[in-house]
Amino acid sequence: MKKQAFTLVEVLIATILVGLAIASLLGANLAFTRANGDGAEMSTAEFLIEQIRERTTLVSYADLRLSFDDKNFSPPIGSNGEILNDFANYSQQITVQNVSNVNFQTVVSDGSSNFVRITVKIFLSGKEVSSACWLRASY
């Protein structure tokens, strides 16, 4: 009677295939973890942008430049002006510029138009994560 068993070469090939499958799963897990971390950073950055957007709606048009132009908030601030210490690694950089009444891409001298463009950049440990800009009219 002949015994039926795996040869050493067959066992070696099976071990290599299982090892490759495990290595692939670990690589995929690392990629998913990084993507999840990036998503959390982006989500936080968008939240911090929205806090400034809401804050600028509470300030009169005349006071926008005085209150926000060339301001950096680190730690960032919330919509009511409160300091958001839970996000201490983040910072908000804000620029307010007057723009042309007919071309919002053209920056004009202060007070010479009825529109300002508010630009907010969010940084995490000095690296820019996100930015957004919007217009506000004096009407």
WOTA-V639239 format. One record per residue. N is the residue number from 1. RES is the residue in three letters. SS is DSSP state (H for helix, E for strand, L for the rest). Layout:
[[N	RES	SS] [N	RES	SS]]
This chain:
[[1	MET	L] [2	LYS	L] [3	LYS	L] [4	GLN	L] [5	ALA	L] [6	PHE	L] [7	THR	L] [8	LEU	H] [9	VAL	H] [10	GLU	H] [11	VAL	H] [12	LEU	H] [13	ILE	H] [14	ALA	H] [15	THR	H] [16	ILE	H] [17	LEU	H] [18	VAL	H] [19	GLY	H] [20	LEU	H] [21	ALA	H] [22	ILE	H] [23	ALA	H] [24	SER	H] [25	LEU	H] [26	LEU	H] [27	GLY	H] [28	ALA	H] [29	ASN	H] [30	LEU	H] [31	ALA	H] [32	PHE	H] [33	THR	H] [34	ARG	H] [35	ALA	H] [36	ASN	H] [37	GLY	H] [38	ASP	H] [39	GLY	H] [40	ALA	H] [41	GLU	H] [42	MET	H] [43	SER	H] [44	THR	H] [45	ALA	H] [46	GLU	H] [47	PHE	H] [48	LEU	H] [49	ILE	H] [50	GLU	H] [51	GLN	H] [52	ILE	H] [53	ARG	H] [54	GLU	H] [55	ARG	H] [56	THR	H] [57	THR	H] [58	LEU	H] [59	VAL	L] [60	SER	L] [61	TYR	H] [62	ALA	H] [63	ASP	H] [64	LEU	H] [65	ARG	H] [66	LEU	H] [67	SER	H] [68	PHE	H] [69	ASP	L] [70	ASP	L] [71	LYS	E] [72	ASN	E] [73	PHE	E] [74	SER	L] [75	PRO	L] [76	PRO	L] [77	ILE	E] [78	GLY	L] [79	SER	L] [80	ASN	L] [81	GLY	L] [82	GLU	L] [83	ILE	E] [84	LEU	L] [85	ASN	H] [86	ASP	H] [87	PHE	H] [88	ALA	L] [89	ASN	L] [90	TYR	E] [91	SER	E] [92	GLN	E] [93	GLN	E] [94	ILE	E] [95	THR	E] [96	VAL	E] [97	GLN	E] [98	ASN	E] [99	VAL	E] [100	SER	L] [101	ASN	L] [102	VAL	L] [103	ASN	L] [104	PHE	L] [105	GLN	L] [106	THR	L] [107	VAL	E] [108	VAL	L] [109	SER	L] [110	ASP	L] [111	GLY	L] [112	SER	L] [113	SER	L] [114	ASN	L] [115	PHE	E] [116	VAL	E] [117	ARG	E] [118	ILE	E] [119	THR	E] [120	VAL	E] [121	LYS	E] [122	ILE	E] [123	PHE	E] [124	LEU	E] [125	SER	L] [126	GLY	L] [127	LYS	E] [128	GLU	E] [129	VAL	E] [130	SER	E] [131	SER	E] [132	ALA	E] [133	CYS	E] [134	TRP	E] [135	LEU	E] [136	ARG	E] [137	ALA	E] [138	SER	L] [139	TYR	L]]
